Amino acid sequence: MALGLALGRAWVKLWERGAPKCRTLLLTGPLGAGKTTLVRGLIQALPGGDEAEVSSPSFTLANHYPTTPEVAHADLYRLAGTAADWEILDLLDEHPGIVVVEWSELVPESELPEHRLLVSLERVDGSGDTGRVARITASTPACAPLCEACKEAVSAFSHGADMQQ
């Protein structure tokens, strides 16, 4: 949750200066790694997030939250083994706000936006339900401020993080 809150606050600051190039958050990790919990923190940090009910959009494919900027949240879990869903690919290209994609490894690399932040989450064995490792990668310098904003939040994770820019 701390990482999501940090990302949300960082995005608010970037949007105050105009729509940033980096508007896509890609999330990977096994079931139960904390992807939806991270999204919940992100939404809470954005203006209007207190009115949003964040849930995994596994069956609807995408949820839209009444935040500023608006967030489109997609979960591709049930698309594993199928061709790319054009609606999701259009969302990546055309959504004017922030796009969050869980199970983003299912999107072909050629279809991903140039500017994106990738967060890979893993549970730490033996840590119960609290230990996580987060690997955060900024695809371009335009996403580096978001990566930097995560450093403090990630230190709250019990086993650290690997930051790449």
Secondary structure by P-SEA (a helix, b strand, c coil): caaaaaaaaaaaaaaaaccccccbbbbbbcccccaaaaaaaaaaaccccccccccccccccccccccccbbbbbbccccccccccaaaaaaacccccbbbbcccccccccccccbbbbbbbbbcccccccbbbbbbbbccccaaaaaaaaaaaaaaccbbbbbcc
